[in-house]
Structure formats: structure tokens, C-alpha cells
Amino acid sequence: MIKTMSFAMLHFSVAFTIAYLFTGSILVGGLMALIEPACNTVVFYFHERAWQRHQHAQDMPSAIEPDEHEWAYAA
């Protein structure tokens, strides 16, 4: 949990610093430090779901693809 919190603080700090350097506004920097990580959290959730679906599909052999040696098993 400490690692997660330290990463969050680092992320907020980077988002604030970049927005502040580009705009010169503490308000914009503060808003970006809140909005950007929140958006990333939502996007990451959907990315993880898609990635798990992709991994699951790779782990399971497809029933649609025929075995190239299927002819040898026919009796």
C-alpha cells in the first residue's frame, strides 16, 4: 500500500509540474494533477480487462481452428 501511495504522489506531482510549466497557472496545474490521474485510472481499468481477455484467449485453444493432423485421427 505504501508503494501505491508513493506512486500516486509521484504521478500527481509530475502531472502538476508539467501542466504548471506549460501554462504557468497553479490552478491549471492543480486541476490537471487531479483530472489526468483520474482519467488514467479509468482507462487502466478497461485496459486491464481487455488484457485479461486477450491472455485468456491465448491460454485456451480455439475450438474453431481445426487440428492440422485431424485426418490422421479419423478411423
Distance bins in CASP14 RR format, pairs under 12 A and 6 or more apart:
PFRMAT RR
TARGET T0000
AUTHOR 0000-0000-0000
RMODE 2
METHOD distances of the structure
MODEL  1
1 7 0 0 0 0 0 1 0 0 0 0 0
1 8 0 0 0 0 0 1 0 0 0 0 0
2 8 0 0 0 0 0 1 0 0 0 0 0
2 9 0 0 0 0 0 1 0 0 0 0 0
3 9 0 0 0 0 0 1 0 0 0 0 0
3 10 0 0 0 0 0 1 0 0 0 0 0
4 10 0 0 0 0 0 1 0 0 0 0 0
4 11 0 0 0 0 0 1 0 0 0 0 0
4 41 0 0 0 0 0 1 0 0 0 0 0
5 11 0 0 0 0 0 1 0 0 0 0 0
5 12 0 0 0 0 0 1 0 0 0 0 0
6 12 0 0 0 0 0 1 0 0 0 0 0
6 13 0 0 0 0 0 1 0 0 0 0 0
7 13 0 0 0 0 0 1 0 0 0 0 0
7 14 0 0 0 0 0 1 0 0 0 0 0
7 37 0 0 0 0 0 1 0 0 0 0 0
7 40 0 0 0 0 0 1 0 0 0 0 0
7 41 0 0 0 0 0 1 0 0 0 0 0
8 14 0 0 0 0 0 1 0 0 0 0 0
8 15 0 0 0 0 0 1 0 0 0 0 0
8 33 0 0 0 0 0 1 0 0 0 0 0
8 34 0 0 0 0 0 1 0 0 0 0 0
8 37 1 0 0 1 0 0 0 0 0 0 0
8 38 0 0 0 0 0 1 0 0 0 0 0
8 40 0 0 0 0 0 1 0 0 0 0 0
8 41 0 0 0 0 1 0 0 0 0 0 0
9 15 0 0 0 0 0 1 0 0 0 0 0
9 16 0 0 0 0 0 1 0 0 0 0 0
9 33 0 0 0 0 0 1 0 0 0 0 0
9 37 0 0 0 0 0 1 0 0 0 0 0
10 16 0 0 0 0 0 1 0 0 0 0 0
10 17 0 0 0 0 0 1 0 0 0 0 0
10 33 0 0 0 0 0 1 0 0 0 0 0
10 37 0 0 0 0 0 1 0 0 0 0 0
11 17 0 0 0 0 0 1 0 0 0 0 0
11 18 0 0 0 0 0 1 0 0 0 0 0
11 32 0 0 0 0 0 1 0 0 0 0 0
11 33 0 0 0 0 1 0 0 0 0 0 0
11 34 0 0 0 0 0 1 0 0 0 0 0
11 36 0 0 0 0 1 0 0 0 0 0 0
11 37 1 0 1 0 0 0 0 0 0 0 0
11 38 0 0 0 0 0 1 0 0 0 0 0
11 39 0 0 0 0 0 1 0 0 0 0 0
11 40 1 0 0 1 0 0 0 0 0 0 0
11 41 0 0 0 0 1 0 0 0 0 0 0
11 44 0 0 0 0 0 1 0 0 0 0 0
12 18 0 0 0 0 0 1 0 0 0 0 0
12 19 0 0 0 0 0 1 0 0 0 0 0
12 29 0 0 0 0 0 1 0 0 0 0 0
12 30 0 0 0 0 1 0 0 0 0 0 0
12 31 0 0 0 0 0 1 0 0 0 0 0
12 32 0 0 0 0 1 0 0 0 0 0 0
12 33 1 0 1 0 0 0 0 0 0 0 0
12 34 1 0 0 1 0 0 0 0 0 0 0
12 35 0 0 0 0 0 1 0 0 0 0 0
12 36 0 0 0 0 1 0 0 0 0 0 0
12 37 1 0 0 1 0 0 0 0 0 0 0
12 38 0 0 0 0 0 1 0 0 0 0 0
12 40 0 0 0 0 0 1 0 0 0 0 0
12 41 0 0 0 0 0 1 0 0 0 0 0
13 19 0 0 0 0 0 1 0 0 0 0 0
13 20 0 0 0 0 0 1 0 0 0 0 0
13 29 0 0 0 0 0 1 0 0 0 0 0
13 30 0 0 0 0 0 1 0 0 0 0 0
13 32 0 0 0 0 0 1 0 0 0 0 0
13 33 1 0 0 1 0 0 0 0 0 0 0
13 36 0 0 0 0 0 1 0 0 0 0 0
13 37 0 0 0 0 0 1 0 0 0 0 0
14 20 0 0 0 0 0 1 0 0 0 0 0
14 21 0 0 0 0 0 1 0 0 0 0 0
14 29 0 0 0 0 0 1 0 0 0 0 0
14 32 0 0 0 0 0 1 0 0 0 0 0
14 33 0 0 0 0 1 0 0 0 0 0 0
14 36 0 0 0 0 1 0 0 0 0 0 0
14 37 0 0 0 0 1 0 0 0 0 0 0
14 40 0 0 0 0 0 1 0 0 0 0 0
15 21 0 0 0 0 0 1 0 0 0 0 0
15 22 0 0 0 0 0 1 0 0 0 0 0
15 28 0 0 0 0 0 1 0 0 0 0 0
15 29 1 0 0 1 0 0 0 0 0 0 0
15 30 0 0 0 0 1 0 0 0 0 0 0
15 31 0 0 0 0 1 0 0 0 0 0 0
15 32 1 0 1 0 0 0 0 0 0 0 0
15 33 1 0 1 0 0 0 0 0 0 0 0
15 34 0 0 0 0 1 0 0 0 0 0 0
15 35 0 0 0 0 1 0 0 0 0 0 0
15 36 1 0 1 0 0 0 0 0 0 0 0
15 37 1 0 0 1 0 0 0 0 0 0 0
15 38 0 0 0 0 0 1 0 0 0 0 0
15 39 0 0 0 0 0 1 0 0 0 0 0
15 40 0 0 0 0 1 0 0 0 0 0 0
16 22 0 0 0 0 0 1 0 0 0 0 0
16 23 0 0 0 0 0 1 0 0 0 0 0
16 24 0 0 0 0 0 1 0 0 0 0 0
16 25 0 0 0 0 0 1 0 0 0 0 0
16 26 0 0 0 0 1 0 0 0 0 0 0
16 27 0 0 0 0 0 1 0 0 0 0 0
16 28 0 0 0 0 1 0 0 0 0 0 0
16 29 1 0 1 0 0 0 0 0 0 0 0
16 30 1 0 1 0 0 0 0 0 0 0 0
16 31 0 0 0 0 1 0 0 0 0 0 0
16 32 1 0 0 1 0 0 0 0 0 0 0
16 33 1 1 0 0 0 0 0 0 0 0 0
16 34 0 0 0 0 1 0 0 0 0 0 0
16 35 0 0 0 0 0 1 0 0 0 0 0
16 36 0 0 0 0 1 0 0 0 0 0 0
16 37 0 0 0 0 0 1 0 0 0 0 0
17 23 0 0 0 0 0 1 0 0 0 0 0
17 24 0 0 0 0 0 1 0 0 0 0 0
17 26 0 0 0 0 0 1 0 0 0 0 0
17 28 0 0 0 0 0 1 0 0 0 0 0
17 29 0 0 0 0 1 0 0 0 0 0 0
17 30 0 0 0 0 0 1 0 0 0 0 0
17 32 0 0 0 0 1 0 0 0 0 0 0
17 33 0 0 0 0 1 0 0 0 0 0 0
17 36 0 0 0 0 0 1 0 0 0 0 0
18 24 0 0 0 0 0 1 0 0 0 0 0
18 28 0 0 0 0 0 1 0 0 0 0 0
18 29 0 0 0 0 1 0 0 0 0 0 0
18 30 0 0 0 0 0 1 0 0 0 0 0
18 32 1 0 0 1 0 0 0 0 0 0 0
18 33 0 0 0 0 1 0 0 0 0 0 0
18 36 0 0 0 0 1 0 0 0 0 0 0
19 25 1 0 0 1 0 0 0 0 0 0 0
19 26 0 0 0 0 1 0 0 0 0 0 0
19 27 0 0 0 0 1 0 0 0 0 0 0
19 28 1 0 1 0 0 0 0 0 0 0 0
19 29 1 1 0 0 0 0 0 0 0 0 0
19 30 1 0 0 1 0 0 0 0 0 0 0
19 31 1 0 0 1 0 0 0 0 0 0 0
19 32 1 1 0 0 0 0 0 0 0 0 0
19 33 1 0 0 1 0 0 0 0 0 0 0
19 34 0 0 0 0 0 1 0 0 0 0 0
19 35 0 0 0 0 1 0 0 0 0 0 0
19 36 1 0 0 1 0 0 0 0 0 0 0
19 37 0 0 0 0 0 1 0 0 0 0 0
20 26 1 0 0 1 0 0 0 0 0 0 0
20 27 0 0 0 0 1 0 0 0 0 0 0
20 28 1 0 0 1 0 0 0 0 0 0 0
20 29 1 0 1 0 0 0 0 0 0 0 0
20 30 1 0 0 1 0 0 0 0 0 0 0
20 31 0 0 0 0 0 1 0 0 0 0 0
20 32 0 0 0 0 1 0 0 0 0 0 0
20 33 0 0 0 0 1 0 0 0 0 0 0
21 28 0 0 0 0 0 1 0 0 0 0 0
21 29 0 0 0 0 1 0 0 0 0 0 0
21 32 0 0 0 0 0 1 0 0 0 0 0
22 28 0 0 0 0 1 0 0 0 0 0 0
22 29 0 0 0 0 1 0 0 0 0 0 0
22 32 0 0 0 0 1 0 0 0 0 0 0
23 29 1 0 0 1 0 0 0 0 0 0 0
23 30 0 0 0 0 0 1 0 0 0 0 0
23 31 0 0 0 0 1 0 0 0 0 0 0
23 32 0 0 0 0 1 0 0 0 0 0 0
24 30 0 0 0 0 0 1 0 0 0 0 0
24 32 0 0 0 0 0 1 0 0 0 0 0
25 31 0 0 0 0 1 0 0 0 0 0 0
25 32 0 0 0 0 1 0 0 0 0 0 0
25 33 0 0 0 0 0 1 0 0 0 0 0
26 32 0 0 0 0 0 1 0 0 0 0 0
26 33 0 0 0 0 0 1 0 0 0 0 0
27 33 0 0 0 0 0 1 0 0 0 0 0
27 34 0 0 0 0 0 1 0 0 0 0 0
28 34 0 0 0 0 0 1 0 0 0 0 0
28 35 0 0 0 0 0 1 0 0 0 0 0
28 36 0 0 0 0 0 1 0 0 0 0 0
29 35 0 0 0 0 1 0 0 0 0 0 0
29 36 0 0 0 0 1 0 0 0 0 0 0
30 36 0 0 0 0 1 0 0 0 0 0 0
30 37 0 0 0 0 0 1 0 0 0 0 0
31 37 0 0 0 0 0 1 0 0 0 0 0
31 38 0 0 0 0 0 1 0 0 0 0 0
31 39 0 0 0 0 0 1 0 0 0 0 0
32 38 0 0 0 0 0 1 0 0 0 0 0
32 39 0 0 0 0 0 1 0 0 0 0 0
32 40 0 0 0 0 0 1 0 0 0 0 0
33 39 0 0 0 0 0 1 0 0 0 0 0
33 40 0 0 0 0 0 1 0 0 0 0 0
34 40 0 0 0 0 0 1 0 0 0 0 0
34 41 0 0 0 0 0 1 0 0 0 0 0
35 41 0 0 0 0 0 1 0 0 0 0 0
35 42 0 0 0 0 0 1 0 0 0 0 0
36 42 0 0 0 0 0 1 0 0 0 0 0
36 43 0 0 0 0 0 1 0 0 0 0 0
37 43 0 0 0 0 0 1 0 0 0 0 0
37 44 0 0 0 0 1 0 0 0 0 0 0
38 44 0 0 0 0 0 1 0 0 0 0 0
38 45 0 0 0 0 0 1 0 0 0 0 0
39 45 0 0 0 0 0 1 0 0 0 0 0
39 46 0 0 0 0 0 1 0 0 0 0 0
40 46 0 0 0 0 0 1 0 0 0 0 0
40 47 0 0 0 0 1 0 0 0 0 0 0
41 47 0 0 0 0 0 1 0 0 0 0 0
41 48 0 0 0 0 0 1 0 0 0 0 0
42 48 0 0 0 0 0 1 0 0 0 0 0
42 49 0 0 0 0 0 1 0 0 0 0 0
43 49 0 0 0 0 0 1 0 0 0 0 0
43 50 0 0 0 0 0 1 0 0 0 0 0
44 50 0 0 0 0 0 1 0 0 0 0 0
44 51 0 0 0 0 1 0 0 0 0 0 0
45 51 0 0 0 0 0 1 0 0 0 0 0
45 52 0 0 0 0 0 1 0 0 0 0 0
46 52 0 0 0 0 0 1 0 0 0 0 0
46 53 0 0 0 0 0 1 0 0 0 0 0
47 53 0 0 0 0 0 1 0 0 0 0 0
47 54 0 0 0 0 0 1 0 0 0 0 0
48 54 0 0 0 0 0 1 0 0 0 0 0
48 55 0 0 0 0 0 1 0 0 0 0 0
49 55 0 0 0 0 0 1 0 0 0 0 0
49 56 0 0 0 0 0 1 0 0 0 0 0
50 56 0 0 0 0 0 1 0 0 0 0 0
50 57 0 0 0 0 0 1 0 0 0 0 0
51 57 0 0 0 0 0 1 0 0 0 0 0
51 58 0 0 0 0 0 1 0 0 0 0 0
52 58 0 0 0 0 0 1 0 0 0 0 0
52 59 0 0 0 0 0 1 0 0 0 0 0
53 59 0 0 0 0 0 1 0 0 0 0 0
53 60 0 0 0 0 0 1 0 0 0 0 0
54 60 0 0 0 0 0 1 0 0 0 0 0
56 62 0 0 0 0 0 1 0 0 0 0 0
57 63 0 0 0 0 0 1 0 0 0 0 0
57 64 0 0 0 0 0 1 0 0 0 0 0
57 65 0 0 0 0 0 1 0 0 0 0 0
61 67 0 0 0 0 1 0 0 0 0 0 0
66 73 0 0 0 0 0 1 0 0 0 0 0
66 74 0 0 0 0 0 1 0 0 0 0 0
67 73 1 0 0 1 0 0 0 0 0 0 0
67 74 0 0 0 0 0 1 0 0 0 0 0
END
